Each structure stands twice: as C-alpha cells, then as structure tokens.
C-alpha cells in the first residue's frame, strides 16, 4: 500500500510538474471562470433554473468547453515566447522578470474574475464592445471605478492574491524559465503552441452564439475574454454577405415607402442617398432658438406615469413641465451607448452593425441637423459636461457641422465634478451664459448639451436638491437630473431669448439592457419632450417612433421646408397605428413596428418576436415577412450610403 501510494504520488507530481507554469495558470483560470459562471447564472433575470433546467445545464456545459478552449489558448500564448527564447533564461534578470510577469498575469486573471461580475451587474452581458471602448479611455474608466467602488482600497488585496496564487507555482515558473533546449526543440515547441492557438481560435469563433435561444444564458455560456476579443476584432462590422440582404432594386422602393410622407417628394440625382427627398411643410418657418438637452441614461423606466415600475415617484418636476409641452411616450433609443444616441438625434442616420458612425472615420461631413441650421443662419454649438475627447465625441461634433464645441475645460465657474465631468446644474449655468452670447448678435441659436450626472458613481451637489435616504443612488441621481433640467428651464424664463426658444429633453439611451431576446427592445424605451409654450401646443403623443425621428419631427413643428437624406420621419404625420423603430445591440440590428420585431444577426441569421410594449419578455415568432423586408432594406441601404459617402454634404 505504501509503495503504491508513493509511486502514485510520484506519478501525480511528475504529471503536475510537466504542466509547467503556463499550464497551471490555465488550470487556475479555468477554475476561476467556472466559479464566475455559477455566479452569473444567479444573475439571469429572464428565466430561472426551475423554469429552464436544461438551458441552464446547457449553459454550464457549453461554458465549460469554452473556458477550456480559452484556458488552453492562454497557456499556449504564455508558453510560446518561453519556448522560443528559453536560452535567455540563464540570465538572472530574465528569471526575475519572468517571475514578475507570471505574477502579473495571475493577478490580471484574478482581477478579470471580479470585473466580469461587476460588468454583468451593470450591463447584463459578458465583456463586449463597451468594455473595449472603455479600455481606450482609461482615465474615465479608472476614475469611475475609483469613485463608484473605491477600487484603490482593494488593490492591496489583488496584489496579495497575485502573490498567493503565484507562491505555489513558483517552482513551476522557475522550471519554465530554466528550459535549456536546443534550437530544434525550441522551434518544435513554438510550432506546437502556434498550432494549438490556431485550433483554439477556430473552435471558439466558429461556435454559434445563440444555441440556447436566450440572450442572457447564451452570454453566461461564453467566456469574457472570448467575447471581448471578438468585439475588438469586429467593431466595424460589414453588412453585405454577413447579414440577410435584398437586391437593391427591391430594397430601394421598400425604404422609400418607409420614409415617404404626405409632404415629401423624392429627388433622383447622381451620387445622392436613396432617401434624398424634399420636405415641404407649407408654412412660414419659425427660426426659433433650439436648446436640445441629451440626458445621460434617462430611460422611460424613470418617468412617472410613463413606464415607471419603480416604487418612488422620481420625476415630479419633469412631469409637471411636460403637461405644458409635447411629450412623446413611445420612443425607442438607437442603442445602449451615448454615441449611438448622438448619431440618431443629430444625424437621423439609421443604425448599422458594429460601432456607431460617430466613432467611424467616415462620419466627417455627415448630413446633420447643425449643418441644415447653419444654412439658415443659426449659430450652432454643443456643450458637453465631460472631456470632448471621450469616445470621439468632439471630433464627431466638429465633423457634422457644429461651429462651437465646448467641453468640461470650457466651464467658466467653480463646479461640482465627478470623473465623467461637471454636474448637470453647473452645465446648465454655463449654458445660460453661452445662450446669452450666441443670441446677442441677433442670430437664432442652436445649442446641444450632453449631461453626465445620471451615471455611476451617481453623485451630485446637494446644495438645492437633497439626497432622499428612501431611494437608491441611481434613483436619487435620476431625480436630480430631471430637477436640474426643469430648474434650467425655469432660470431661462428670465432671459430675453426664452419666449422664442424650444427646449428638447431626450435620453441618449436607457439605463440598462436586460432580457432573453437577442435585442431586448423594451429596455430601449425613452422619453422625448418638446417644450415651447408659445409655439408648440401641449400634447401627449403615443405614436411608435425612433430616436432618428426627433430631427424631422422638430423641423416639422418649426415649419421648415428642406431637402435631406434623413432616415427619420415626422411623427406628427404618422397615421394612427403605424410607426417603427430600429436599434443596434452589439452586432445585432432590431427593427420593429406595431406587433412585430425582427433581429438581423451575423451569418445571415434572422429572429422574430411578437412586439408588445407592455411585455418585458417578447414571445418568439416566425419573422414577419414585411417587417423583415423593411429591416433589411433600411440597414443594408444605410450601410451602403455611409460607406459610399452618399449620406454626406461634401
């Protein structure tokens, strides 16, 4: 018995030792990812283990296989350079650096376990394009983590965890660094690592990402590194060949029928976009000042008497103001990123797969609301509470025609700040001064603002509105955001430009996207309010619409006659019971109209759902043919118009 035990123990130690450090780190990562998956499974909101035990077990099994593939990839990526350059291990400083490197890798893997759980709590998703974009802007991300969670307090724990995980591996690390192989052996090991990496990549990215037919469980079944790398490599997604398509001769009349209204005439001209048309509102134009406030993360879930399922009333001030304005109650955002909202509300361009056009090089000179107003003698400017370099916003704003672009560094008074920028009331104080200056020369003014307060870490100055201990941080900040906007309108009443100004309140997106569907459309619902008591009658409008409809609706309310390629339409001219919306989520495009939603997926996949704005989880159905044709026509022709430079004024 003793002999067998000794032999078995020696065999085990021999096998364990042959794994070397890269293999052991892969096993360690695999164990952590398994625990993370179990935690994320408890966070799924669209179903439960009792309701769908097979789906949950399927997520666990597929997820484990994905984790194994990623763990092998991680081990091989670590192994490859040591296999090729093992002869340098004879230098002491190389061995020291190698130990530090492995310790850092272990620490980052452990940090990733925790980060995935926090990311899921915020976005109901594995790492995706949002995580990739945020890595480009470490100042905001690190600052947000610090202000929200005091991450610096936990860094010593991560350092201790890295040392604790590295300590039992130190002999394997030393063994790896002590390789003294000949040139042929080094090349063979390096080649084996490369082949294993190639096989792992093919296995990971050839797997369908919707095998469980539930978006949340499909996400649980993925690996966070797998999804983040995939997002990084496919941000600028192509359409033709990757998504369901139509011959252009069929798509063009479908799209034109979608944007045609009783006051439009299409203009056929060389190199013009398919939606290029003349819009005749038939009355004298009202060159009113326009102040458009894009509110950070202010979805319909916050609005009292609209879609608020929260126990406390959060928008008493905005609800009161809306009674004297035109409130659109059934609008859907273009995406779950601020730049998606800006793309929609300022260029009225339909969503295409991948990142927003605001982040693409081709956004320069896109047709836009500021460009159209510049032609009518407006002084146009944008005022952002944060840094204009964030997410390419400053470049986008300048490129689409704004004459002035002001950011956080242009705020000319003391202000309350978070890592994202100044508080909403400080932004509005600056806006009052900017409007005074922009209107002083007799020109009408168009000022767009982008707020930042309603965002984690959910902090605001409590000089006027006090913290309500009966509400959570998110709800308190949403209540502050609506108060700050109404306070801005009230302060504007003392200005000579107030009576000839239309104020617009629109969210960039909702606060969180969750649900089983590939695109949980009811998580995208937002409010839009037009407020100009002397010019726009008070009314509640329940017409189904999209964020891209804001610009044509505004121009219709002001009586503008103009030519444009806008994909949006005037919601005041939509027949009862009609309307449509479109939105992007990761690499999916959802298109909906009353009763139906279709989702366009890569690899030419299509999904269908019954649409009811009162139901959170939409029932699956066979894609409605008419809705599908409209979705393809709009997305396909929008993609082609952008990349052929036909949605641009020059």
N, C-alpha and C positions, 0 to 999 in steps of 0.2 A: 504493500500500500504506500509506504513511504517512497519507494523507488518510483512507482508510477506517478505519484504526486510531484516528485522532484522533476521527473522527465517532462511531465505535462506542463509544470510551471516554467521550466526552461524553454519548452517549445512556445508557450504563450509569450514569454518575454522576448524570445527571438523574433516571433511574428510582429509583436508590438514594436520592437526596435527597428525592424526593417521598414516600417511605415515612414520613419524619419519625421522630421518636424512638419513639412508641408502636409503629409497625410494626416497627421494628428490634428493639425489645425483644421483640416477639412472635416474630420470627425467631430471636433469641438463645435464648429459652425453648424454642422448638421443637427447636433443635439439642441443647440440654442434655437435654431429655426423651427424645430418641431414644437418646442415649448411656445414660441411666439404664435405658431399656427393655432395651437389649442386656445391661447388667449384670444386671438382674433375671432375664432369661431364663436366665442361667447358674446362678441360684439355685433354679430349679424342681427339686423333688425327686421329683415323682410320675411324670415321664416324661423322655425325652431327645430331642434333635433327631434322632438316628439312628432312634429308635423312632417319632417322630411329626413328620416334617419339615413336612408340610402344616399341621399345627396350629401349629407354631412360626412358619412364614411367615405364616399367617393372623393370628396374634397381632401380628406386626410390622406387617402392612398395616393391620389394624383400629386398632392402637395409633397408627400414624402419622396416620390420619384423625382420631382422637380428639384427638391433640396439635394438629393443625392447627386444629380447631374451638376448642380451649381457647386456643391462641395468638391466634386472631382475637378471641375474647372478651376476652382480656387487653388486646390492643391497643385494642379499642374502648372498654373500661372506662377505660383511660388517656386515650384521645382525647376522650371525651365532655366532661369538665369543661373541657378546654382549648379545645375548640370553642365552648363556651357562654360562657366567661369570658375569651376571648383578649384583650379590650380592657384587662384589668388587667396585661397583660404589659409595659406601658410603665413600670411601677414597678420600680425596681432590686431592692427587697427581694423582690418577687414572682418575679423572674427567678432570684434567688439561692435562694429556697425551692424553686423548680421544679427547679433542678439537684440540690439535695439530695434532693428527692422521687424523682426518677428514679434517682439513685444508690442510694437505699434500696430501691426496687423491684428493681433489678438485683441488689443484694446478697441480698434475700429470695428471689428466684428461684434464685440460685446455692445458697443455704442449703437450699432445698427439694430440689434435686437430691441433695445429700448425705443429707439427712434421710430421703428416701424409701428409700435403700439401707439405712440403719440400721434403719428401721421394718420393712422386709421381713425383714431378718435376725432380728428379734425376733418378728414376728407372721405371717410368710409371707403378707403381704397389702399392698395399697396402703393409703394413709391411709383409715381407716374411723371408726366410732363411737368407738373407743378414742382415736384422735388428737383427735377433737372433745372428748371428755370431759376429756382431759388439758389441753387449752387453757384449760379453766375453772379449772384448779388449777396456775397457772404456778410456784408455789413448789416443789411436789413435782417437777414435770417438769424445770424448770431445774436444781434441785438434783440430781436423778437423773442428768441428762446430765453435770453437772459431776463428780459422784462416780464415775460409770462411765467417762466418756471424757475428762475434763479439758477440757471444751469451751472454757473461758476461754482456754486456751493457743492455741486455733485462731481465736479471734475476730479477732486482727490479720490473719490470712490471709484471712478473709472480707471484712474491711474493704479489704484490698489488692485482692482480687478484684473487689469492687464498684467501686473506683476504676479498676482496669484495664479492666473492661468498659465503664464509663461514658466513659472518656477518648476512645476513637474515636467515641463517639456524641455528644460534647459539642456539635458543630456542629449536629447534627440536633435536639438538645434546645433549643439556642438558637433554631433556626429555628422550632420548635414554639411556643416562648414568645414569638416575635416576630410571631405572627399578628396582623394588624390588619384583620380582616374587618368588613363591615357587619353589621347586625343580622339581615338576611335570610340572609346566607351562614352566620352562626354557627348560626342555628336549623336550616338545612338540614343542616349537618354534624352537629349534635347529633342530629337525627332519623335520619340515616343510621346513626350509631353505635348508637342505640337499636334500630333495625330489625335491624342485624347482630347485636346482643346477643341479641335475641329468637330469631332464626333459629338462632344457635349453641346456645342453651339447648335449643330443641326438638330439634335434631339430636343433642345429647349425651344427653338424658334420655329420648328415645323409642327409643333403641337397646337391644335386649335385652342382658342382661349375662351370658348363658350360651351364646353362639353357638359356642364351641369345645368345650363339654361337658367341660371340665377346669377346675376352680376356679382353680388356680394360673395357667394360661395365660390364662384369662379376666381374671384380675387384672392380668397382665402387659399385656394389651391395653387396659387402662383408663389414664386419666390421674389422677395423685394428687390434683390439685385438683378434678377432676370427682368422684371418689369421696368426698372429704372434704365437699364442699358437699352432695352427695346425702345423706350420713349426717347432716349437721347439720339438713337440712330434713325428714328423715323419722324422727327418733328415736322419736317416739310414734306408731308405725305403727297404722293402723286394720286391722281384720280383715274385717268384713262387706263384701263387694263386691271386696275386694282379694285375698282368698285363697279357695281352694276351700271350699265350705260345704255344709251339710246342713240340711234343715228341722229345727227344734228338736224336733219330735215324733219324729224318727228319731234325732237326736243324743243326746237325754236317756237313753233306755234303754241305748244303747251305752256312754255314760260311766258310768252306774250299774253296769253289769256289770263294768266295768274296776276299780272301787273296792270292789265288794261282796266280802266275805269271810265265812267261816263264823260270825263273831261280830258281824255288823253288821246293823242294821235302819234303813232309810231313814225319815226324818221329813219328811212333807209339811206345810209351813206357809207362809203368805203371806210373800213377800219373802225367803225363805231360799234359799241357794245350791243348785244341783242336786245337789251331793254331800253335803248335810247328812244325817248319819246318827248313830245311837247305836252305840257300840263297847263291847261287854261282854266283858271279859277274865276275868270269873268268879272271880277270886281276890282276896284282900286286897291292897290297894295297898301297894307299898313306897315310902314317901316318902323315898327316898334323896337325898342331895345329888347334884347333876349338875354336872360340870365339862366343858364342851364346848370343845375347842380346834380352831379353824378354822385350818388350816395354809396359809400362802400358797404357791400354785403347787406343791403336793406331789402330783404325779400318780403313777399306778401305775408309770410308767417308772423311778421311783427305788426302788421296793420290791424287795428281794431276794426271790427265789422267787415273784414275782407276775407282773410284766410287765417286769422289768428287762433291757433289752438293752444296758446299759452294761457295760463290761469290769470295773469295780471293784465290790466289794460296798459299798453305801452305807448300809444300814440294819441293822447288826448289833444295835444296842440295841433298835430297834423290833421287829425280827424275834423277838428273844428275849422281849420283853414280850408280843408277840402270841400266843405259844404258850399263855399263861395267860388270854387274852381271846377274844372273839368277833370274828373278822376276816372282813369281807365283801370278797370279792376281785373281784367282777364288777359294780361300781357305776359309773355314768356321771354326770358333772357336768352341771349345768343350763346352763352357758355357759362363756365364757372370760374373765369379769370377776368380781372379788370380790363385787360387789353381786348378781350372779346366784347365786353360791353362798349368800350370806346369805339371799336370797329363798327359796331351796329349803330350807335347813336350819333356818330359823326360822319360816317361814310355811307350808311344804309346798304352795306355790302353783305350779301348772304354768306353764311358760314361755309367754309370748305375744310376738308380733313387736315389734321395736323395743327400747327400753331396758328394763332390769329395773324391776319395780314399786317396788323400793327407791329409785329415782330419780324416781318419778312422784308428783305431788301426792296422788293418791288412796290412797297407802299408809297414811295415818293410820288407825289403828284396825283394820288388817287382823287377822283371826284368826291366832293365833300360839301357839307353844309357851310363851313367857313369860306371855301372857295366861291360858292354861289353868293354868299353875302358880301364878300369882298367886291364882287362885280356890281353890287348895288350901293357901294359907298360906305359900307359898315366898317367900323374899327373893330377888329376881331382879336381876341386874346383868350388865353387859357391860364388858369391859376390853380396850381397843384399844391396840396399841403405837404408833400414829401419831396424827395430829390427827383428832378425830371429825368435823370439818367436811369432811374429804375425801370426795368422791363422795356427799355427802348421808347418810353412814352414821349420824352421830349423830342426825339428825332421824328417820331410819328407825327406829333402835333405840328411841328415846323413843316414837315413834308407835305401835309394835306392843306396847308394854306393859312394857318394862324399867323397873324402879324406879330403878336407878342406871345411869348411862352415864359411864364413866371413860375418859380418853384419855391421851396422852403427857404432858400437863401435870399429870396427877394421879399420876405415878410419883414416889414419895416417897424416892428414894435416887439416888445417883450412878449413871449408866448409860452404856453404850456406845450411840452413836446413829449413824444414817445419816439422809439426808433423809427417809426414809419413817417413821422412828421409832426406838424403843429395840430393843435386841437381844432375842431370844427369852428368854434366861435372865434378863434384867432384868425382862421382862414377867412371867415365872413367879415371880420373887421377890416382886413386888408382889402377884401372885395369891394366894400363900400368906398374906400379911397380910390381904388382902380376905376370903378364906375364913374365917380366924380371926374376923374381925369379923362377918361375915354369919351365922355359926353360933353366935355367943356368946349370942344371945337364945333359943336353943332351937328356932328355926325351921329347916326344911330350906332349903338354899341352891341356887340355880341360877346359875352363873357361866359366861358365854360369853367366850371370848377370841379375838382375831384377831391373828395374828402377822404380822411384816413382814420378818424376816431373809432368807427364801428368795426374794429379789427383787434384781434389779440395783440397786445395784452389787456385790452378793454379797460383803459384808464382815461380819465378826462378831468378837467379842472372843476372843482366843486364850489366855485365862487357864486354861482347863481342857482344851478340845479344840484340838489344834494343827492347823495347816494341813498338808495332805498334798500335797507337791510333785508326786506322781504323778497327781493329779487336776486337773481344770479348776476354775475358780472356781464354776461352777454346781453341780458335783458336790460340791465341798467344802462349800458352803453348805447343800445338801440334807442332807449327812451331819451337819452341825452342827444343823440344825433337828430331825432325829429324835432326836439325842442330847439336846438341850435339853428336849424333851418327856419323854423317859424319865427324865432327871435330875429334872424336876419331879415326876413320879410317885414317884420314889424319895425325894425330900425330903418328900413328903406323907405317907409312911408313918409319920413321927414325929408326925403330927398326930392329935388325938383324933377328928377327923371322917373320917379316911381309910377306916376299915373300912365305913362306911356311905355311900360315895361311888362313883358310876360315872363313870369318865373316858372321854371320847369324843375320838377323833382322826379328823378328817375334813379333806380338802383342799377349798379353795374352788374350785379348778379345776386343770387340768393346766398344764404349763409352756409349751407351745407347740402351736398348732393348725396342722397342715400336711397336705396331701394333695390329690388331684384332685377328690374329691367336693365338692358344694356345702357339705355339713357333714361333715368327716372324723371320723366318730364315734369311731374308735379313739383319737383324740387327746384324748378327754374322759374316759378311764377313770381312776378314782381309788380309793384305799382308804378304808374306814371301819372303825374298831376301837372296840369297847366293852370296857372293862376294869373289872371289879369282881369279883375272885376269890371273894369270899364270897357273891356273889349271882347272877352270870351265868356259866354253865358255859363252859369253854374249848371253842371250836369254830371250824372254818373253814367259811364259808358261801359257796358258789359261785353262788347264785341270782342271776339277772339282775335288776338293780334300778337305781333312780334316786336322786339326791340327795334328792328330795322324800320318799323312803321312810324317811329317817332318823327323823323325828319319830314316825310311827306305830309303827315298829319299837321305838324306845326306850320308848314308852308301853306297848307290849305286853310288853316284858321286865320292866317295873316293875309290871305287872298293873293298870294304870289302866283304869277304866271311865269313858267320857266321850262327849260329843257334839261333833262337829266337822265342818267342811266340807273337811278336808284332801284334796288330790288324791293324796297318797301312800298307800301301803298297808303293812301289817305284813309284812315279808319272811319272817318265820318261819312265816307261814301261806300262802305262795305254793306251789301244787302244783309238783312236780318238772317241770322242762322248760318252765315258764312264766316270767312276768316281763315287764317293759317299761321303757323309759326315754324321756325327751324332753329336748331341749336346744335352745337358741337360739344362732344364729351370725349376726351382722349382722341381716338381715331374713328369715332362713330359720328354719324350725322343723323339726327332725328328730324323728321318732318311730320307735322300734324295738322289736321283740320277737324272740324266737328265730327266726332265719332271714331276717328281713326288716327293711328300713328304708325309710321314705318321707320325703321332704322337701317341705314346703309352701313355695311361693315366692310373691312378689307376682305380680299379674296372673293369679292363679288357676292358676299352673303347679304341676305335681307331678312329682317324680322318684322313682324306685325303685332300691333296691340290695339285693343279697343280703348278709346280715349274718353275719359270722363273726368273733368277737373275736380270732382268731389271725391275721387277714389285715389288713394295713395299708390297702391299696387295695381297696375293696369293688367287686365286679363290678356293672355296671349291669343292671337287670332291669325289666320292666314292673311298676309299683306293685302290690303285693299288695292286693286289694280290702278284705280285713278289716283289715289294718294301716292302710290309708288312711282307712277309716271311723273307726277309733279315734283316729287323729291329728287328724282334723277335729273330731270330737266333743269331745275334750279341749281343744284350742286355742280353738275357737270359743266353747264354753260358759265357759271360764276367762276369756276376754276380756270376754264379756258380764257375767259375775258381778262382775268387778273394776269395770267402768265403771257398773254399776247399783248399786254399793255393797252387793252381797249377800254378799261374802266378808269382811264386817266385823262386829264385835260391836256396833257402835252407829253 
